[in-house]
Amino acid sequence: MAKKKANKPGGNTIALNKKARFEYHIEETFEAGLALAGWEVKSLRAGKAQLTDTYILIKDGEAWLLGSHFTPLNTASTHVLADPTRTRKLLLHRKEIARIFSRTQDKGHTCVPLKLYWKKNLVKCELALVQGKKLHDKRATEKQRDWNRQKARIMRENN
């Protein structure tokens, strides 16, 4: 019998864009594949990816990931000139690209990546159609987060 690996919670997540959840109201999410070079995959396996200030651009019927930073490993990219901030192609269905393009044309809407993760042996990117939050919405989010921390602290002290 073959042994099954125990899945760790969050063990397949490579990088999160926490800033996006704070800055935007998430309306709809999509899953997209990434077209990567070999050194980029090795870098992702080492967890050397960053998604802050990253966004999605739809151009000529194709989706592109702009602003992401994959730090090249010294051992993996000796013979290749590695560009850590190059634009990477996202692999989506044509209908999904059309939907994202039409929604991003609305005022105040954009598309941002939420996280990079492994799905079996493939790298996937979770995209979201988002609308920017107002300042009072951000304050309410902070208040809610602080209240949740206080509740957890009170529950720990009482138990």
C-alpha positions in Angstrom: 0.0 0.0 0.0 1.2 3.5 -0.8 1.4 6.0 2.0 -0.5 9.3 1.7 1.2 12.5 2.6 -0.5 14.4 5.4 -1.4 17.8 4.1 -0.3 20.6 6.3 -2.8 23.5 6.6 -1.4 26.3 4.4 1.5 24.0 3.3 0.8 24.6 -0.3 0.7 28.5 -0.1 3.7 30.2 -1.6 2.9 33.9 -1.2 0.0 35.9 0.1 -1.0 39.5 -0.8 -2.4 40.6 2.7 -2.4 44.2 1.6 -5.1 43.4 -1.1 -7.6 42.2 1.5 -7.1 45.3 3.5 -7.2 47.8 0.6 -10.1 46.3 -1.5 -13.6 44.7 -1.3 -13.2 41.3 -3.0 -16.1 40.7 -5.4 -15.2 37.6 -7.4 -12.2 35.2 -7.5 -10.6 33.2 -10.2 -7.9 30.6 -10.4 -5.2 31.0 -13.0 -2.1 29.1 -14.0 1.3 30.8 -14.4 3.7 30.4 -17.4 7.1 30.3 -15.6 10.7 29.7 -16.4 12.7 26.9 -14.7 14.6 29.1 -12.3 11.3 30.7 -11.2 9.8 27.4 -10.2 12.9 26.6 -8.2 12.7 30.0 -6.5 9.0 29.4 -5.7 9.8 26.0 -4.1 12.2 27.9 -1.8 9.4 30.4 -1.0 11.2 33.4 -2.6 8.1 35.2 -4.0 6.5 38.5 -3.2 3.1 39.8 -4.3 2.9 43.2 -2.7 2.0 46.0 -5.2 1.2 43.5 -7.9 -1.7 43.8 -10.3 -3.2 42.1 -13.4 -3.2 43.7 -16.8 -5.4 42.5 -19.7 -3.7 43.3 -23.0 -4.5 41.9 -26.5 -6.8 39.2 -25.0 -4.1 37.9 -22.6 -3.7 38.3 -18.9 -0.4 39.4 -17.4 1.0 39.5 -13.9 2.9 42.8 -13.3 5.0 43.8 -10.3 5.6 40.4 -8.7 9.1 39.7 -7.5 10.6 36.2 -7.6 14.1 36.3 -6.1 16.4 34.1 -8.1 18.5 31.5 -6.3 22.2 31.7 -6.6 22.5 28.0 -7.4 19.5 27.7 -9.8 20.2 30.6 -12.1 23.9 30.5 -12.8 23.7 30.2 -16.6 20.5 32.3 -17.1 20.1 36.1 -16.8 17.2 36.2 -14.4 14.9 39.2 -14.3 13.0 38.9 -10.9 10.3 41.5 -11.9 9.5 40.4 -15.4 5.8 40.2 -16.5 4.5 36.7 -16.3 1.6 35.4 -18.4 -1.5 34.1 -16.6 -3.3 31.1 -18.1 -7.0 31.7 -18.1 -10.0 30.7 -20.3 -11.1 33.2 -22.9 -14.4 33.8 -21.2 -12.7 34.5 -17.8 -10.4 37.0 -19.5 -13.4 38.7 -21.2 -15.2 38.9 -17.8 -12.2 40.3 -16.0 -11.6 42.8 -18.8 -15.2 44.0 -18.9 -15.4 44.4 -15.1 -12.1 46.3 -14.9 -13.4 48.9 -17.3 -16.0 49.9 -14.6 -14.9 52.9 -12.5 -13.2 51.9 -9.3 -12.7 48.2 -10.2 -9.4 46.4 -10.8 -8.0 42.9 -10.7 -5.3 41.9 -8.2 -3.6 38.6 -7.2 -4.5 37.3 -3.7 -2.1 34.4 -3.4 0.3 32.0 -5.2 0.0 28.3 -4.3 0.8 24.8 -5.4 -2.0 22.6 -6.8 -0.4 19.2 -7.1 2.8 20.1 -9.1 1.5 23.2 -10.7 1.7 26.8 -9.6 -1.6 28.6 -9.4 -2.5 32.2 -8.8 -5.8 33.2 -7.1 -7.0 36.4 -8.8 -9.8 38.7 -7.5 -12.0 41.3 -9.1 -11.9 44.1 -6.5 -13.3 47.5 -5.7 -11.3 50.0 -3.6 -12.3 50.6 0.0 -12.9 54.0 1.4 -11.1 55.3 4.4 -14.0 54.6 6.8 -14.2 51.0 5.5 -10.5 50.5 6.3 -11.0 51.8 9.8 -14.0 49.5 10.4 -11.8 46.6 9.2 -9.1 47.5 11.8 -11.7 47.9 14.6 -13.1 44.4 13.7 -9.6 42.9 13.7 -8.8 44.5 17.1 -12.0 43.3 18.6 -11.4 39.7 17.4 -8.0 39.8 19.0 -9.4 41.0 22.3 -12.1 38.3 22.2 -9.4 35.6 21.7 -7.3 37.1 24.5 -10.3 37.1 26.9 -11.2 33.6 26.0 -7.6 32.4 26.6 -7.5 34.1 30.0 -10.8 32.6 31.1 -9.9 29.0 30.1 
